[in-house]
Amino acid sequence: MGFSRDYGRGISEGPTPADRAGTPALPYPSGWSALAFSGEVRAGAVLTRPLAGEDVVLYRLRTGAVRAVRPYCPHLGAHLGLGRLEGDDLVCPFHLFAFGPDGACVRTGYGTPPPPRSGLESLPVREANGAVFVWRHHDGRPPDWSIPDWHVIGHLPARGVVWELAGHVQEVIENSVDVGHFATLHGWKKADVGGPVAYDGAGFHVSLRAQESAPLLGDFTVEVEVDGYGLGCLHADVYTSRVGLRMCTMVMPTAIGPNRMQFRQLNRIAFSQPGRLPGPLARAVSRTATRLLNRPIFRASREFTAADFPVWHHKLYRQPPRLAHGDGPIGSFRHWARRFYPPPEVADETGGQDS
């Protein structure tokens, strides 16, 4: 699984990045956010990841379950990301207080009884589709929706990449309904929305059809089915009948600071079995094509995604936007997205970011 450099690091000239341009126009959204790929949270290891201006400590139990806790020991405040696992107990690096899988303090470093009310604050965690999601809500409420398990295609492991850059996570999810930019930025010859966007609580679905052109292939059609969950996860199912290519892509932006995000992407590909070949031979041809083209297709998918990065890294969130015919259903998307933010008066009291 590959990882990219920090897109925003080392930029010393040019426009001001969004995270240094002033007060963010949007607060942190509530919901599920991806903090790691599944393979990063290894048994016996302790991992620290940022979320909404704070650290979260992740670790995996011997059962395979993942735990997420707030980072500071309730004893004297040491950072548990510097600790270690002893079996399923998370051990503080300072005084060796140990905390069981449920967060309760099970022993001190002195062999004395644990103090009362000394348990860790656990966060809801959901591992799905090769990623680890953590729930955060501005008013502390528990999860009332979830990230589903999607189908798995192909026989090869998913390929992943992570970037860090300025910008707000809503911009990433909003991209799926910004039909105009597919032609102006990504070079699609034509892009259409296959009917109204379907919103259902914390999720939405949109169908897209693009007209593409490539050497040797000529003009061809790309069908895209997009499912979004909150402002932290998209699943795009891409199919090109001309070459029998199917690709599933997970797009997972995570707010880590005011107007700053980490961006994770997972890809899987498969090829349809050629219909005129016998079954075993068709399967062999499909598997060979998948193996040979997995890396270049993943590289092309990364480049497609990264075309947006300079824009997100420097842009201002405009509300209300001055929309034009051909933009796509951005207005209705923004109306739906309001549900993931605190009331305006709460956000205003904290300068755009809720605590």
PyMOL commands that set and color helices and strands:
alter all, ss='L'
color gray80, all
select helices_A, chain A and resi 18-20+38-40+80-82+169-177+179-184+279-306+309-314+330-340+344-349
alter helices_A, ss='H'
color red, helices_A
select strands_A, chain A and resi 31-37+46-51+54-60+66-69+84-86+89-91+98-99+105-107+122-123+125-128+131-136+159-166+190-193+198-200+203-214+218-229+233-240+245-257+260-271
alter strands_A, ss='S'
color yellow, strands_A
deselect
rebuild
show_as cartoon
